[in-house]
Amino acid sequence: MISLIKEIWKFLKVRKKYWLAPIFIILFLFGSLIVLSQGSAVAPFIYTLF
């Protein structure tokens, strides 16, 4: 997992695409929210966010 993050950061630095960093962060946060809330009591409240 850490190597993936390092690889993405290297890509952003070499290509000078720093504006993509917030997009990757938001995607990671939404993905982790879905994985962590699957099958829990918090799941019904996620639907109110979207």
C-alpha distance matrix in Angstrom:
0.0 3.8 5.4 5.2 6.5 8.8 10.0 10.9 12.6 14.5 15.6 16.9 18.7 20.3 21.5 22.5 21.0 20.3 21.7 18.7 16.4 18.1 17.7 13.9 14.0 16.6 14.9 11.8 14.4 16.5 13.9 13.0 16.8 17.6 15.4 16.6 20.1 20.7 23.6 24.3 27.3 25.6 25.3 28.8 28.2 25.4 28.0 30.0 27.3 27.6
3.8 0.0 3.8 5.4 5.2 6.2 8.6 10.0 10.6 12.3 14.3 15.4 16.5 18.4 20.1 20.8 19.8 18.7 20.7 18.1 15.5 17.5 17.9 14.2 14.0 17.1 16.2 13.1 15.5 18.2 16.2 15.1 18.8 20.2 18.2 19.0 22.6 23.5 26.5 26.8 29.6 27.7 27.7 31.1 30.2 27.4 30.1 31.8 28.9 29.4
5.4 3.8 0.0 3.8 5.4 5.0 6.0 8.6 9.8 10.4 12.2 14.2 15.2 16.3 18.2 19.5 18.9 18.5 20.7 18.0 16.0 18.6 18.6 15.0 15.7 18.9 17.5 14.9 17.9 20.3 18.1 17.7 21.4 22.4 20.5 21.8 25.3 25.9 28.9 29.6 32.5 30.6 30.2 33.7 32.9 29.9 32.3 34.2 31.2 31.3
5.2 5.4 3.8 0.0 3.8 5.4 5.0 6.2 8.6 9.9 10.6 12.4 14.3 15.4 16.5 18.0 16.7 16.5 18.2 15.2 13.6 16.1 15.5 11.8 13.1 16.0 14.2 12.1 15.4 17.4 15.2 15.4 19.1 19.8 18.3 20.1 23.3 23.8 27.0 27.9 30.8 28.6 28.0 31.2 30.5 27.3 29.5 31.4 28.4 28.2
6.5 5.2 5.4 3.8 0.0 3.8 5.4 5.2 6.2 8.6 9.9 10.6 12.3 14.3 15.5 16.1 14.8 13.9 15.7 13.1 10.7 13.2 13.4 9.8 10.4 13.8 12.9 10.6 13.6 16.2 14.7 14.6 18.0 19.4 18.4 19.6 22.8 23.9 27.2 27.6 30.2 27.7 27.4 30.5 29.3 26.2 28.6 30.1 26.9 27.0
8.8 6.2 5.0 5.4 3.8 0.0 3.8 5.5 5.1 6.1 8.6 9.9 10.5 12.2 14.2 15.0 14.6 13.9 16.5 14.4 12.2 15.3 15.9 12.6 13.3 16.9 16.3 14.3 17.2 19.8 18.5 18.4 21.8 23.2 22.1 23.3 26.5 27.6 30.9 31.2 33.8 31.4 31.2 34.3 33.0 29.9 32.3 33.7 30.4 30.5
10.0 8.6 6.0 5.0 5.4 3.8 0.0 3.8 5.4 5.1 6.2 8.7 9.9 10.6 12.2 13.9 13.4 13.7 16.2 13.7 12.5 15.8 15.7 12.6 14.3 17.6 16.4 14.9 18.3 20.4 18.8 19.4 22.8 23.8 22.7 24.5 27.5 28.2 31.6 32.4 35.0 32.7 32.0 35.0 34.0 30.7 32.8 34.4 31.1 30.7
10.9 10.0 8.6 6.2 5.2 5.5 3.8 0.0 3.8 5.5 5.1 6.3 8.7 10.0 10.6 11.8 10.5 10.7 12.7 10.0 8.9 12.3 12.0 9.1 11.2 14.3 13.3 12.4 15.7 17.7 16.6 17.6 20.7 21.7 21.3 23.1 25.8 26.7 30.2 30.9 33.3 30.7 29.9 32.7 31.5 28.1 30.0 31.4 28.1 27.6
12.6 10.6 9.8 8.6 6.2 5.1 5.4 3.8 0.0 3.8 5.4 5.1 6.2 8.7 10.0 10.2 9.6 8.9 11.7 10.0 8.2 11.8 12.6 10.2 11.4 14.9 14.9 13.9 16.6 19.1 18.6 19.1 22.1 23.6 23.3 24.6 27.4 28.7 32.2 32.5 34.7 31.9 31.5 34.3 32.7 29.5 31.6 32.6 29.1 29.0
14.5 12.3 10.4 9.9 8.6 6.1 5.1 5.5 3.8 0.0 3.8 5.4 5.1 6.1 8.5 9.6 10.2 10.5 13.7 12.3 11.3 15.1 15.7 13.5 15.1 18.5 18.2 17.3 20.3 22.6 21.8 22.5 25.6 26.9 26.4 27.9 30.8 31.8 35.3 35.8 38.2 35.5 35.0 37.8 36.3 33.0 35.0 36.2 32.6 32.4
15.6 14.3 12.2 10.6 9.9 8.6 6.2 5.1 5.4 3.8 0.0 3.8 5.5 5.3 6.0 8.1 8.0 9.5 12.1 10.3 10.5 14.3 14.2 12.3 14.8 17.7 17.0 16.8 20.0 21.8 21.0 22.3 25.3 26.2 26.0 28.0 30.6 31.4 35.0 35.7 38.1 35.3 34.4 37.0 35.7 32.2 33.9 35.1 31.6 30.9
16.9 15.4 14.2 12.4 10.6 9.9 8.7 6.3 5.1 5.4 3.8 0.0 3.8 5.7 5.4 5.6 4.9 5.7 8.6 7.5 7.6 11.4 11.9 10.7 12.9 15.7 15.7 15.9 18.7 20.6 20.5 21.8 24.4 25.7 25.9 27.6 30.0 31.2 34.8 35.2 37.3 34.2 33.5 35.9 34.3 30.9 32.5 33.4 29.7 29.2
18.7 16.5 15.2 14.3 12.3 10.5 9.9 8.7 6.2 5.1 5.5 3.8 0.0 3.8 5.6 5.1 6.8 7.0 10.7 10.6 10.2 13.9 15.1 14.0 15.6 18.7 19.1 18.9 21.5 23.8 23.7 24.6 27.3 28.8 28.9 30.3 32.9 34.2 37.8 38.1 40.1 37.1 36.6 39.1 37.3 34.0 35.8 36.5 32.8 32.5
20.3 18.4 16.3 15.4 14.3 12.2 10.6 10.0 8.7 6.1 5.3 5.7 3.8 0.0 3.8 5.6 8.0 9.7 12.9 12.6 13.1 16.8 17.4 16.3 18.5 21.4 21.3 21.4 24.2 26.2 25.8 27.0 29.8 31.0 31.0 32.7 35.3 36.3 40.0 40.5 42.7 39.7 39.0 41.5 39.9 36.5 38.1 39.0 35.4 34.8
21.5 20.1 18.2 16.5 15.5 14.2 12.2 10.6 10.0 8.5 6.0 5.4 5.6 3.8 0.0 3.9 5.4 8.4 10.8 10.6 12.1 15.6 15.6 15.2 17.8 20.2 20.0 20.7 23.6 25.1 25.0 26.6 29.1 30.2 30.5 32.5 34.7 35.7 39.4 40.0 42.1 39.0 38.1 40.3 38.7 35.2 36.5 37.4 33.8 32.8
22.5 20.8 19.5 18.0 16.1 15.0 13.9 11.8 10.2 9.6 8.1 5.6 5.1 5.6 3.9 0.0 3.8 5.8 8.5 9.5 10.7 13.8 14.7 14.8 16.8 19.2 19.7 20.6 22.9 24.7 25.1 26.6 28.8 30.2 30.8 32.4 34.6 35.9 39.6 39.9 41.7 38.4 37.7 39.8 37.9 34.5 35.9 36.4 32.7 32.0
21.0 19.8 18.9 16.7 14.8 14.6 13.4 10.5 9.6 10.2 8.0 4.9 6.8 8.0 5.4 3.8 0.0 3.8 5.4 5.8 7.8 10.7 11.1 11.6 13.9 15.9 16.3 17.5 19.9 21.3 21.9 23.6 25.6 26.9 27.8 29.5 31.4 32.7 36.4 36.8 38.5 35.2 34.4 36.3 34.5 31.0 32.3 32.8 29.1 28.3
20.3 18.7 18.5 16.5 13.9 13.9 13.7 10.7 8.9 10.5 9.5 5.7 7.0 9.7 8.4 5.8 3.8 0.0 3.8 5.3 5.6 8.3 9.9 10.5 11.8 14.1 15.3 16.1 18.0 19.9 20.8 22.1 23.9 25.7 26.6 27.9 29.9 31.5 35.2 35.2 36.7 33.3 32.9 34.8 32.7 29.4 31.0 31.2 27.5 27.1
21.7 20.7 20.7 18.2 15.7 16.5 16.2 12.7 11.7 13.7 12.1 8.6 10.7 12.9 10.8 8.5 5.4 3.8 0.0 3.8 5.5 6.6 7.8 9.6 11.0 12.3 13.8 15.4 16.9 18.3 19.7 21.3 22.7 24.3 25.8 27.1 28.6 30.3 34.0 33.9 35.2 31.7 31.1 32.7 30.5 27.3 28.5 28.6 24.8 24.3
18.7 18.1 18.0 15.2 13.1 14.4 13.7 10.0 10.0 12.3 10.3 7.5 10.6 12.6 10.6 9.5 5.8 5.3 3.8 0.0 3.8 5.7 5.3 6.4 8.8 10.2 10.8 12.5 14.5 15.7 16.6 18.5 20.2 21.4 22.7 24.4 26.0 27.4 31.1 31.4 32.9 29.6 28.7 30.5 28.7 25.2 26.5 27.0 23.3 22.6
16.4 15.5 16.0 13.6 10.7 12.2 12.5 8.9 8.2 11.3 10.5 7.6 10.2 13.1 12.1 10.7 7.8 5.6 5.5 3.8 0.0 3.8 5.4 5.2 6.2 8.7 10.0 10.6 12.4 14.4 15.3 16.5 18.4 20.2 21.1 22.4 24.3 26.0 29.6 29.6 31.2 27.8 27.4 29.4 27.4 24.2 25.9 26.4 22.6 22.5
18.1 17.5 18.6 16.1 13.2 15.3 15.8 12.3 11.8 15.1 14.3 11.4 13.9 16.8 15.6 13.8 10.7 8.3 6.6 5.7 3.8 0.0 3.8 5.5 5.0 6.1 8.5 9.8 10.5 12.3 14.1 15.3 16.4 18.4 19.9 20.9 22.3 24.3 27.9 27.6 28.8 25.3 24.9 26.7 24.4 21.3 22.9 23.1 19.3 19.3
17.7 17.9 18.6 15.5 13.4 15.9 15.7 12.0 12.6 15.7 14.2 11.9 15.1 17.4 15.6 14.7 11.1 9.9 7.8 5.3 5.4 3.8 0.0 3.8 5.4 5.2 6.2 8.6 9.9 10.7 12.2 14.2 15.3 16.7 18.3 19.9 21.2 22.6 26.4 26.5 27.9 24.5 23.5 25.3 23.4 20.0 21.2 21.8 18.1 17.5
13.9 14.2 15.0 11.8 9.8 12.6 12.6 9.1 10.2 13.5 12.3 10.7 14.0 16.3 15.2 14.8 11.6 10.5 9.6 6.4 5.2 5.5 3.8 0.0 3.8 5.5 5.1 6.1 8.6 10.0 10.4 12.2 14.1 15.4 16.4 18.1 19.9 21.2 24.9 25.2 27.0 23.9 23.0 25.3 23.7 20.2 21.9 22.9 19.4 18.9
14.0 14.0 15.7 13.1 10.4 13.3 14.3 11.2 11.4 15.1 14.8 12.9 15.6 18.5 17.8 16.8 13.9 11.8 11.0 8.8 6.2 5.0 5.4 3.8 0.0 3.8 5.5 5.1 6.2 8.7 9.8 10.6 12.2 14.3 15.4 16.3 18.1 20.0 23.7 23.4 25.0 21.7 21.4 23.7 21.7 18.5 20.7 21.3 17.7 18.0
16.6 17.1 18.9 16.0 13.8 16.9 17.6 14.3 14.9 18.5 17.7 15.7 18.7 21.4 20.2 19.2 15.9 14.1 12.3 10.2 8.7 6.1 5.2 5.5 3.8 0.0 3.8 5.4 5.1 6.2 8.5 9.9 10.5 12.4 14.2 15.3 16.4 18.3 21.9 21.7 22.9 19.5 18.9 20.8 18.7 15.4 17.3 17.8 14.2 14.3
14.9 16.2 17.5 14.2 12.9 16.3 16.4 13.3 14.9 18.2 17.0 15.7 19.1 21.3 20.0 19.7 16.3 15.3 13.8 10.8 10.0 8.5 6.2 5.1 5.5 3.8 0.0 3.8 5.5 5.2 6.0 8.5 9.8 10.7 12.3 14.1 15.4 16.6 20.3 20.7 22.5 19.3 18.1 20.3 18.9 15.3 16.9 18.3 14.9 14.4
11.8 13.1 14.9 12.1 10.6 14.3 14.9 12.4 13.9 17.3 16.8 15.9 18.9 21.4 20.7 20.6 17.5 16.1 15.4 12.5 10.6 9.8 8.6 6.1 5.1 5.4 3.8 0.0 3.8 5.6 5.1 6.1 8.5 10.0 10.5 12.0 14.1 15.5 19.2 19.4 21.4 18.5 17.8 20.5 19.1 15.8 18.1 19.5 16.4 16.5
14.4 15.5 17.9 15.4 13.6 17.2 18.3 15.7 16.6 20.3 20.0 18.7 21.5 24.2 23.6 22.9 19.9 18.0 16.9 14.5 12.4 10.5 9.9 8.6 6.2 5.1 5.5 3.8 0.0 3.8 5.4 5.2 6.1 8.7 10.0 10.4 12.0 14.2 17.7 17.3 18.8 15.6 15.4 17.9 16.1 13.0 15.7 16.7 13.5 14.3
16.5 18.2 20.3 17.4 16.2 19.8 20.4 17.7 19.1 22.6 21.8 20.6 23.8 26.2 25.1 24.7 21.3 19.9 18.3 15.7 14.4 12.3 10.7 10.0 8.7 6.2 5.2 5.6 3.8 0.0 3.8 5.5 5.0 6.3 8.7 9.9 10.5 12.2 15.8 15.8 17.3 14.1 13.0 15.3 13.9 10.4 12.5 14.0 11.0 11.2
13.9 16.2 18.1 15.2 14.7 18.5 18.8 16.6 18.6 21.8 21.0 20.5 23.7 25.8 25.0 25.1 21.9 20.8 19.7 16.6 15.3 14.1 12.2 10.4 9.8 8.5 6.0 5.1 5.4 3.8 0.0 3.8 5.4 5.2 6.2 8.6 10.0 10.8 14.6 15.3 17.5 14.8 13.5 16.3 15.7 12.2 14.3 16.5 14.0 13.8
13.0 15.1 17.7 15.4 14.6 18.4 19.4 17.6 19.1 22.5 22.3 21.8 24.6 27.0 26.6 26.6 23.6 22.1 21.3 18.5 16.5 15.3 14.2 12.2 10.6 9.9 8.5 6.1 5.2 5.5 3.8 0.0 3.8 5.4 5.1 5.9 8.3 9.9 13.4 13.5 15.8 13.3 12.8 16.1 15.2 12.4 15.2 17.1 14.8 15.5
16.8 18.8 21.4 19.1 18.0 21.8 22.8 20.7 22.1 25.6 25.3 24.4 27.3 29.8 29.1 28.8 25.6 23.9 22.7 20.2 18.4 16.4 15.3 14.1 12.2 10.5 9.8 8.5 6.1 5.0 5.4 3.8 0.0 3.8 5.6 5.3 6.0 8.4 11.8 11.3 12.9 10.0 9.6 12.6 11.5 8.7 11.8 13.5 11.4 12.6
17.6 20.2 22.4 19.8 19.4 23.2 23.8 21.7 23.6 26.9 26.2 25.7 28.8 31.0 30.2 30.2 26.9 25.7 24.3 21.4 20.2 18.4 16.7 15.4 14.3 12.4 10.7 10.0 8.7 6.3 5.2 5.4 3.8 0.0 3.8 5.6 5.4 6.0 9.7 10.4 12.5 10.2 8.4 11.5 11.5 8.4 10.7 13.4 11.8 12.1
15.4 18.2 20.5 18.3 18.4 22.1 22.7 21.3 23.3 26.4 26.0 25.9 28.9 31.0 30.5 30.8 27.8 26.6 25.8 22.7 21.1 19.9 18.3 16.4 15.4 14.2 12.3 10.5 10.0 8.7 6.2 5.1 5.6 3.8 0.0 3.8 5.6 5.5 9.0 10.0 13.0 11.5 10.2 13.8 14.2 11.7 14.1 16.9 15.5 15.9
16.6 19.0 21.8 20.1 19.6 23.3 24.5 23.1 24.6 27.9 28.0 27.6 30.3 32.7 32.5 32.4 29.5 27.9 27.1 24.4 22.4 20.9 19.9 18.1 16.3 15.3 14.1 12.0 10.4 9.9 8.6 5.9 5.3 5.6 3.8 0.0 3.8 5.7 8.3 8.0 10.8 9.2 9.2 13.0 13.0 11.2 14.3 16.5 15.4 16.6
20.1 22.6 25.3 23.3 22.8 26.5 27.5 25.8 27.4 30.8 30.6 30.0 32.9 35.3 34.7 34.6 31.4 29.9 28.6 26.0 24.3 22.3 21.2 19.9 18.1 16.4 15.4 14.1 12.0 10.5 10.0 8.3 6.0 5.4 5.6 3.8 0.0 3.8 6.1 5.4 7.6 5.9 5.5 9.2 9.6 8.2 11.2 13.5 13.0 14.4
20.7 23.5 25.9 23.8 23.9 27.6 28.2 26.7 28.7 31.8 31.4 31.2 34.2 36.3 35.7 35.9 32.7 31.5 30.3 27.4 26.0 24.3 22.6 21.2 20.0 18.3 16.6 15.5 14.2 12.2 10.8 9.9 8.4 6.0 5.5 5.7 3.8 0.0 3.8 5.6 8.7 8.2 6.2 9.8 11.4 9.9 11.9 15.0 14.9 15.5
23.6 26.5 28.9 27.0 27.2 30.9 31.6 30.2 32.2 35.3 35.0 34.8 37.8 40.0 39.4 39.6 36.4 35.2 34.0 31.1 29.6 27.9 26.4 24.9 23.7 21.9 20.3 19.2 17.7 15.8 14.6 13.4 11.8 9.7 9.0 8.3 6.1 3.8 0.0 3.8 7.0 8.2 6.7 9.8 12.1 11.8 13.5 16.3 17.0 17.8
24.3 26.8 29.6 27.9 27.6 31.2 32.4 30.9 32.5 35.8 35.7 35.2 38.1 40.5 40.0 39.9 36.8 35.2 33.9 31.4 29.6 27.6 26.5 25.2 23.4 21.7 20.7 19.4 17.3 15.8 15.3 13.5 11.3 10.4 10.0 8.0 5.4 5.6 3.8 0.0 3.8 5.4 5.8 8.8 10.3 10.8 13.1 15.3 16.0 17.6
27.3 29.6 32.5 30.8 30.2 33.8 35.0 33.3 34.7 38.2 38.1 37.3 40.1 42.7 42.1 41.7 38.5 36.7 35.2 32.9 31.2 28.8 27.9 27.0 25.0 22.9 22.5 21.4 18.8 17.3 17.5 15.8 12.9 12.5 13.0 10.8 7.6 8.7 7.0 3.8 0.0 3.8 5.6 7.1 8.4 10.1 12.3 13.7 15.1 17.1
25.6 27.7 30.6 28.6 27.7 31.4 32.7 30.7 31.9 35.5 35.3 34.2 37.1 39.7 39.0 38.4 35.2 33.3 31.7 29.6 27.8 25.3 24.5 23.9 21.7 19.5 19.3 18.5 15.6 14.1 14.8 13.3 10.0 10.2 11.5 9.2 5.9 8.2 8.2 5.4 3.8 0.0 3.8 5.7 5.6 6.8 9.7 10.8 11.6 13.9
25.3 27.7 30.2 28.0 27.4 31.2 32.0 29.9 31.5 35.0 34.4 33.5 36.6 39.0 38.1 37.7 34.4 32.9 31.1 28.7 27.4 24.9 23.5 23.0 21.4 18.9 18.1 17.8 15.4 13.0 13.5 12.8 9.6 8.4 10.2 9.2 5.5 6.2 6.7 5.8 5.6 3.8 0.0 3.8 5.4 5.4 7.4 9.7 10.7 12.0
28.8 31.1 33.7 31.2 30.5 34.3 35.0 32.7 34.3 37.8 37.0 35.9 39.1 41.5 40.3 39.8 36.3 34.8 32.7 30.5 29.4 26.7 25.3 25.3 23.7 20.8 20.3 20.5 17.9 15.3 16.3 16.1 12.6 11.5 13.8 13.0 9.2 9.8 9.8 8.8 7.1 5.7 3.8 0.0 3.8 5.5 5.8 7.6 9.8 11.1
28.2 30.2 32.9 30.5 29.3 33.0 34.0 31.5 32.7 36.3 35.7 34.3 37.3 39.9 38.7 37.9 34.5 32.7 30.5 28.7 27.4 24.4 23.4 23.7 21.7 18.7 18.9 19.1 16.1 13.9 15.7 15.2 11.5 11.5 14.2 13.0 9.6 11.4 12.1 10.3 8.4 5.6 5.4 3.8 0.0 3.8 5.4 5.4 7.2 9.6
25.4 27.4 29.9 27.3 26.2 29.9 30.7 28.1 29.5 33.0 32.2 30.9 34.0 36.5 35.2 34.5 31.0 29.4 27.3 25.2 24.2 21.3 20.0 20.2 18.5 15.4 15.3 15.8 13.0 10.4 12.2 12.4 8.7 8.4 11.7 11.2 8.2 9.9 11.8 10.8 10.1 6.8 5.4 5.5 3.8 0.0 3.8 5.3 5.3 7.1
28.0 30.1 32.3 29.5 28.6 32.3 32.8 30.0 31.6 35.0 33.9 32.5 35.8 38.1 36.5 35.9 32.3 31.0 28.5 26.5 25.9 22.9 21.2 21.9 20.7 17.3 16.9 18.1 15.7 12.5 14.3 15.2 11.8 10.7 14.1 14.3 11.2 11.9 13.5 13.1 12.3 9.7 7.4 5.8 5.4 3.8 0.0 3.8 5.4 5.4
30.0 31.8 34.2 31.4 30.1 33.7 34.4 31.4 32.6 36.2 35.1 33.4 36.5 39.0 37.4 36.4 32.8 31.2 28.6 27.0 26.4 23.1 21.8 22.9 21.3 17.8 18.3 19.5 16.7 14.0 16.5 17.1 13.5 13.4 16.9 16.5 13.5 15.0 16.3 15.3 13.7 10.8 9.7 7.6 5.4 5.3 3.8 0.0 3.8 5.5
27.3 28.9 31.2 28.4 26.9 30.4 31.1 28.1 29.1 32.6 31.6 29.7 32.8 35.4 33.8 32.7 29.1 27.5 24.8 23.3 22.6 19.3 18.1 19.4 17.7 14.2 14.9 16.4 13.5 11.0 14.0 14.8 11.4 11.8 15.5 15.4 13.0 14.9 17.0 16.0 15.1 11.6 10.7 9.8 7.2 5.3 5.4 3.8 0.0 3.8
27.6 29.4 31.3 28.2 27.0 30.5 30.7 27.6 29.0 32.4 30.9 29.2 32.5 34.8 32.8 32.0 28.3 27.1 24.3 22.6 22.5 19.3 17.5 18.9 18.0 14.3 14.4 16.5 14.3 11.2 13.8 15.5 12.6 12.1 15.9 16.6 14.4 15.5 17.8 17.6 17.1 13.9 12.0 11.1 9.6 7.1 5.4 5.5 3.8 0.0
